[in-house]
C-alpha cells in the first residue's frame, strides 16, 4: 500500500521534471533571442561580448523597420477583424441551423489549414493579380484570414457549445429580432471568447511569413518578411530586437486573453 | 380575444415524428394543461405555438390570424421556460424589462412596469440582484414576471415548476391559478405531473407519442378516459386481463385472470363478442375491502344484475403487503396468484395485516373495459 503510494509520487515527480525540462528546452531559444538583442557589438553571438541598447536605438531610427512594424499591425488587425467576423458567424450559424450545409462547414473551413502555405501563396498571388489586388494590404489580410478563420471558428464552436441556447429562445420569445437577440443576449455571454478568437487571429497574422513573402511589396512588407531579407544580407542583433518585439506582443496578447477569460473569476476573487 | 387553434399540426425531425395531427381549439381566457409523459410531444407543441419551432405541416391561428409562419419575436405569446432561461449578465430588473425594451417602451416607463411586475410576483426589492444568485423559486418568479411584463395575449408555461421541490411547487400552482384568474388571459401549461394538471387546468389535453388523445375538463378525462393509456396515466389502477365468455342483454360476462367470472352491466350494444380480450380497470377508489370473507363469495358464483343496473362483484384474496402512506394505506393483495392493490384511508381503525384473508368488492358499473388495442369499450 505505502510502497504503491511511494511509487506513484516518484512517478509524478519524474513526470513533472521531464515535462519542465522539455518546456525549458523549447523556450530556451526565446531566451537566446532576447539576450542577444541587448548585444553591444555587431555580431550575433550568445552570450554577447558586451551589453547595450544600441540595436533598439537603431531599430527606432530605421524607417524601414518601423514601416514594416506598422504594416504588420495593420494587417494583423485587419485579419483579426475579418477572421473574427467570419469565424463567429460561421459557428453561430451552425448552432442555430442544423441543416445539411452545417455538417460540411467544419471540414470546409479546415481546408486552408491543410494546404501548404507555399502553394496558397503562389495561387493567391496569381489570383490577386487577376482581380487587381496585388500589393494591397487587402491581399495579405485575405490570405491570413484563410488561416485565421478556422482557428476563430473552432474557438467559437467550443464557446457556443457552453452557451445556454434557451436564452436565445427566451430573447426571441420576448420580441427580440435576430440582430437584437444576438447583440443583447448572445454577445454578452460570448464576448470573452470572441476576444480570444480575435487575438489568436492577430497573432497568427503577425507571425505568418510564407504567404506574406509572396504577396507583399516593399510598401506592404511585414516584419517576418523584412527580417528574412535582412538576415540574408547580414546576421546582426537587429533581428533579435525585432523578434523580441514580436515575442513581447504575443505574450501581452496571451496575458490579455487570460485576463479576459478569467475576468469574472478574478472579480469574484477580489470581491 | 386570444383563442388559439391548432389545425392538424405536425412536426417531424428527419425520420422521427415528434407531433402528429394535433388539432385543438384553446378558448380565450382558459388555462389548458398539456399533459403527457416525456417525449409525448407536448413541449414541441408548445414551442410551435410560441413560434420557436416551425411546424412541418398544419397551421396555427392566434386570435383568428394565421401565425404559422410568423417568427417568435412577432407573436404576442410569452414563454416561461423549464430552466427559466434568465439572462445571467443582466440584473433581475433588466431581465423583467427586456421585453419592454425590445418593444421600445421608454426607459422610465419600462422601469416602473418591471418593478410593478416584480411586486406582483412578490419579488419587489430584488431588482438589482444578479439572477444567478437567486433560489429556484425566486428564479421561477422572476421568469414569470419577465413573461407577464410584455402583457402577452397568451402565456405559455413549459414545465416551469418541475425543478422546484414539492412544497414550493404546490404553492406556485395556487399562485399561478390566482394570476390566471386575475389576468383572464389564455394560459397553456405543459406538465408531466397529473396532480399539477388537475390542480391548475380548466381543461386538460393528454398527449402520448406525439398525438393529442383527449381534451376535456379534469373530471371528464378522469372519469371518462378515451383509452387505456389515459386510464393508466391519470392515476393508479389495477389492470386485469379478461376474456368475454358471454354477451347477454344488459350484461357482458367475462372470465378474468383473477380466477373469477365477472359481470359488466351495460345499457347499450357494447360491440364485443365472445372471445374478445378485454382489459378491465379497477381503480382503488371504487374498491372496498372487507375482513372475514363469507363462504359464498369465495365461490365466485352467480353475480346478478341488480334492479338499479349495478352488479355486486367480489373477489377473495390474501393480503401480501401493507404500505402505510400517511393519508392512505395501500394493501397488495394476491387473488388466486394475481397481484392487485386496494386502498383504505389511513384513519381506519381496524388495520389489516399481511396474511389476512380479505374480500374486495365493487360495483360492476364502476369498471372500465379496454380492447387489446387500448380503445375503450362503451358499456
Interface residues (C-beta under 8 A of the other chain):
Chain A: X164 X166 X167 X169 X170 X171 X172 X173 X174 X175 X176 X177 X180 X181 X184 X185 X188 X189
Chain B: X47 X50 X51 X52 X71 X72 X73 X77 X78 X79 X81 X83 X85 X86 X87 X88 X89 X90 X98 X99 X101 X102 X103 X146 X147 X150
